[in-house]
Amino acid sequence: MIHTDIVIIGAGAVGTAIARELSKYKVDVVVVDKRDDVGGDASKSNSSIICTGYDCPPGSLETAICRSSRMLADQTVKELEIPFNVCGAIMPAINEEQMNILKDIYDDAYKNEIFDVDVVSGKQLLDMEPELNPETIGGLYIPREAVIDNFLFVVAQAENAAENGVQFLLRNEVKDIQVENGKVKAVITDKETIQTKYVINAAGLFCDAIAEMVGECDFVVKPRKGQFFILDKNTNCQINHIIYPIPTPTSRGKLLLKTIHGNILCGPTAEDLEDKEDHSVTAEELAGIETDCKKLVPNINFSDAITQFAGLRPNRIPAGFHIGFGKTEGYFGISGVRSTGISCSLGISRYVVKKLQEGGVKLERNFDFNPYRKAIPRFSEATDEERDALIQKDPKYARVICRCETVTEGEIVEALHRPVPPTTLDGIKRRLRAGMGRCQGGFCSPKVIDIIARELNVPPESVDKNVPGSYILTGISRQEGGDHHA
Ligand SMILES: Cc1cc2nc3c(=O)[nH]c(=O)nc-3n(C[C@H](O)[C@H](O)[C@H](O)COP(=O)(O)OP(=O)(O)OC[C@H]3O[C@@H](n4cnc5c(N)ncnc54)[C@H](O)[C@@H]3O)c2cc1C
């Protein structure tokens, strides 16, 4: 049995940000997640925008948190060496009706104290983004909207939290929370019993099921699916800003942006579902992305698409951020973090710690906290001199495993020996981009599996793609010239 002070359920953007924030204090923290890896569910499949909060509901907790989170992001990406691009966003209009909608958005931005949002002319926008619809007559410029590597954002915080003493228990699905005399006693997973004084529910889409375990669920969470296209980096129609459509009353609409790695991302859709595991993409919705994005950037070339994916927003009904202690002593709930959770996670972590303190949790500052984390040196981004130095230090940096993204064996080995190491093919892909290029892992996957197996000392056929049971190899097949994995 494990004993701790605080259990955080969920290792997505919200759970890991809270874990890192709590690692600044002298308190024992365990993060549990049912998945093989940190990175969450919604947190790994989204638009990757760090928003300023200009279009959040005025006067809401979400707005206050989003605004302060944007400032925290500037500091955090430096401390943790997370790829981040403050590219700015534009919202173009092609007729007077749309210009009128922009006036309301501009007014809300000022109510939200985002004073750097500006109204610009059609010419200015076309100078900024020459591929924009030539009918653009004007629009908004939101200069501090930014794009992040959303997966490394979570990984980096988890690694730093682990370096500062937080324990991560992955592949542990929370099945129950034991309550005695109205007080949290233990978190029961399918593998462990964790005795704890406090439990923080950061389970995203499943936070209603966790709240139910302590009888505190007066809401439901439904998935709102968002599908995306990713285009090849070399597509000829390039953009440099986040390009937002004019939102509708029900959706922010489908945007275009250049990801932190230089691919064009188009989407997302907004589809209300019942099934919390449905990550499928559909021809009909993808066709809708194509139509809508071409209204913004007519020359965007969808024949350069290299993949599609879908993420599920945790849509709380009734909506709104709900963050605080419940009636059960020791239970702290977080729900309603739907469409801005990457952006808001840093502010949420500060808010949660303050609420814990106000609720009587003794949190003594740990001044030995180390806020820094070094990124894995990226061979593809290194100068010739840096490449020579890497190879001198470790000849594995001379062996390119993923040819599309130039990822070396040295980088993969380093990732596998980090504080919260990946164990799956997708864990490597998301940290290093091996398998994210044009061939989508066709060449490098078998080699990556061999390296994972060798470094973690496990049989290759036990290496999963992403979730438990998603194995790729079935066993050994005897062939001429020796045994081969099949
Ligand atoms: C299409 C789309 C586009 C988006 N775009 C943006 C954007 O550009 N910017 C932005 O800021 N936000 C965006 N979001 C929203 C953002 O992705 C989410 O708000 C955020 O990721 C929620 O983070 P989380 O940590 O709460 O949840 P998650 O990332 O879902 O993490 C929850 C974790 O809890 C774990 N868990 C659940 N149940 C259990 C259990 N019983 N036991 C153990 N573990 C459990 C899960 O495995 C998961 O790892 C978008 C979302 C989508 C889907």
The ligand as a Tripos MOL2 file, in Angstrom:
@<TRIPOS>MOLECULE
LIG
   53    58     1     0     0
SMALL
NO_CHARGES

@<TRIPOS>ATOM
      1 C1        -10.4390   19.5830  -30.7250 C.3       1 LIG1
      2 C2         -9.8920   20.3170  -29.5350 C.ar      1 LIG1
      3 C3         -9.2260   21.5400  -29.6830 C.ar      1 LIG1
      4 C4         -8.7510   22.2190  -28.5640 C.ar      1 LIG1
      5 N1         -7.9500   23.3170  -28.7250 N.ar      1 LIG1
      6 C5         -7.4050   23.9140  -27.6410 C.ar      1 LIG1
      7 C6         -6.4860   24.9870  -27.7850 C.ar      1 LIG1
      8 O1         -6.0840   25.3490  -28.8770 O.2       1 LIG1
      9 N2         -6.0270   25.5980  -26.6620 N.ar      1 LIG1
     10 C7         -6.4140   25.1980  -25.4290 C.ar      1 LIG1
     11 O2         -6.0110   25.8150  -24.4550 O.2       1 LIG1
     12 N3         -7.2390   24.1510  -25.2440 N.ar      1 LIG1
     13 C8         -7.7260   23.4940  -26.3300 C.ar      1 LIG1
     14 N4         -8.5510   22.4180  -26.1720 N.ar      1 LIG1
     15 C9         -8.9890   22.0470  -24.8320 C.3       1 LIG1
     16 C10        -7.9300   21.2680  -24.0830 C.3       1 LIG1
     17 O3         -7.3540   20.2720  -24.9100 O.3       1 LIG1
     18 C11        -8.5560   20.6350  -22.8370 C.3       1 LIG1
     19 O4         -9.2930   21.6030  -22.1310 O.3       1 LIG1
     20 C12        -7.4710   20.1220  -21.9130 C.3       1 LIG1
     21 O5         -6.6100   19.2750  -22.6240 O.3       1 LIG1
     22 C13        -8.0610   19.3890  -20.7230 C.3       1 LIG1
     23 O6         -6.9570   18.9150  -19.9770 O.3       1 LIG1
     24 P1         -7.1870   17.9140  -18.7780 P.3       1 LIG1
     25 O7         -5.8600   17.6640  -18.1670 O.co2     1 LIG1
     26 O8         -8.2790   18.4530  -17.9260 O.co2     1 LIG1
     27 O9         -7.8000   16.6010  -19.4470 O.3       1 LIG1
     28 P2         -7.1090   15.3840  -20.2370 P.3       1 LIG1
     29 O10        -6.0120   15.7990  -21.0980 O.co2     1 LIG1
     30 O11        -8.2370   14.6800  -20.8940 O.co2     1 LIG1
     31 O12        -6.4910   14.4900  -19.0820 O.3       1 LIG1
     32 C14        -7.2810   13.7670  -18.1830 C.3       1 LIG1
     33 C15        -6.5330   12.5160  -17.7920 C.3       1 LIG1
     34 O13        -7.2920   11.8250  -16.7980 O.3       1 LIG1
     35 C16        -7.0910   10.4500  -16.9860 C.3       1 LIG1
     36 N5         -8.1690    9.6950  -16.3680 N.ar      1 LIG1
     37 C17        -9.4810    9.7840  -16.6170 C.ar      1 LIG1
     38 N6        -10.1630    8.9100  -15.8680 N.ar      1 LIG1
     39 C18        -9.2550    8.2430  -15.1230 C.ar      1 LIG1
     40 C19        -9.3340    7.1950  -14.1480 C.ar      1 LIG1
     41 N7        -10.5040    6.6460  -13.7920 N.pl3     1 LIG1
     42 N8         -8.1870    6.7450  -13.5970 N.ar      1 LIG1
     43 C20        -6.9880    7.2740  -13.9520 C.ar      1 LIG1
     44 N9         -6.8630    8.2540  -14.8610 N.ar      1 LIG1
     45 C21        -7.9800    8.7390  -15.4340 C.ar      1 LIG1
     46 C22        -7.0710   10.2890  -18.4970 C.3       1 LIG1
     47 O14        -6.4370    9.0860  -18.8790 O.3       1 LIG1
     48 C23        -6.3150   11.5430  -18.9330 C.3       1 LIG1
     49 O15        -4.9400   11.2690  -19.1020 O.3       1 LIG1
     50 C24        -9.0050   21.6980  -27.2750 C.ar      1 LIG1
     51 C25        -9.6260   20.4650  -27.1340 C.ar      1 LIG1
     52 C26       -10.0280   19.7550  -28.2530 C.ar      1 LIG1
     53 C27       -10.5830   18.3810  -28.0920 C.3       1 LIG1
@<TRIPOS>BOND
     1     1     2 1
     2     2     3 ar
     3     2    52 ar
     4     3     4 ar
     5     4     5 ar
     6     4    50 ar
     7     5     6 ar
     8     6     7 ar
     9     6    13 1
    10     7     8 2
    11     7     9 ar
    12     9    10 ar
    13    10    11 2
    14    10    12 ar
    15    12    13 ar
    16    13    14 ar
    17    14    15 1
    18    14    50 ar
    19    15    16 1
    20    16    17 1
    21    16    18 1
    22    18    19 1
    23    18    20 1
    24    20    21 1
    25    20    22 1
    26    22    23 1
    27    23    24 1
    28    24    25 2
    29    24    26 1
    30    24    27 1
    31    27    28 1
    32    28    29 2
    33    28    30 1
    34    28    31 1
    35    31    32 1
    36    32    33 1
    37    33    34 1
    38    33    48 1
    39    34    35 1
    40    35    36 1
    41    35    46 1
    42    36    37 ar
    43    36    45 ar
    44    37    38 ar
    45    38    39 ar
    46    39    40 ar
    47    39    45 ar
    48    40    41 1
    49    40    42 ar
    50    42    43 ar
    51    43    44 ar
    52    44    45 ar
    53    46    47 1
    54    46    48 1
    55    48    49 1
    56    50    51 ar
    57    51    52 ar
    58    52    53 1
@<TRIPOS>SUBSTRUCTURE
     1 LIG1         1 GROUP 0 **** ****
